[in-house]
Amino acid sequence: MQHLTIPLEKRMADGYSIPVGGVHLIFVTAGDGLIGCGAFDIAALEKFGVPAAKMQAMTGPAITSIEEILYAEVKEANTHAVGKGIVKGMIGKEALELL
C-alpha cells in the first residue's frame, strides 16, 4: 500500500493506492468524503452519508497513481458530494477542496 499526504489550500488530504491482483484501488480522502477510481461504488457510500465522487482518467483507460487522480475529472458524484458543490468535469483537487 502507498500513502501520500497531499497539501490542499484549506487542509490536508490522504491519498492511498492499494494493490489488488493486477490493479490498484486509488482514492483520496479529505474532510468527510473521498474521490476514488472507477472501482468505487459511490452509491453504496451515499447510503452511509459519505460524499464521494468517481473519477475518470484523463489519459488511458484507468487511473494509475495517486498523483493522477488529483487531475482526473469527476465522472459521477453522489448526492452528498453534489450537495457540497462537486460537479461532473471538475478535477480531483478542486473536488477535494469542497469535501
Buried (B, 14 or more C-beta within 10 A) or exposed (E): EEEBEBEBEEEEBBBBBEEEEEEBBBBBBBBEBBBBBBBBEBEEBBEEEBBBBBBBBEEEEBBBEBBBBBBBBBBBBBEBBBEBBBEEEBBBBBBBBBB
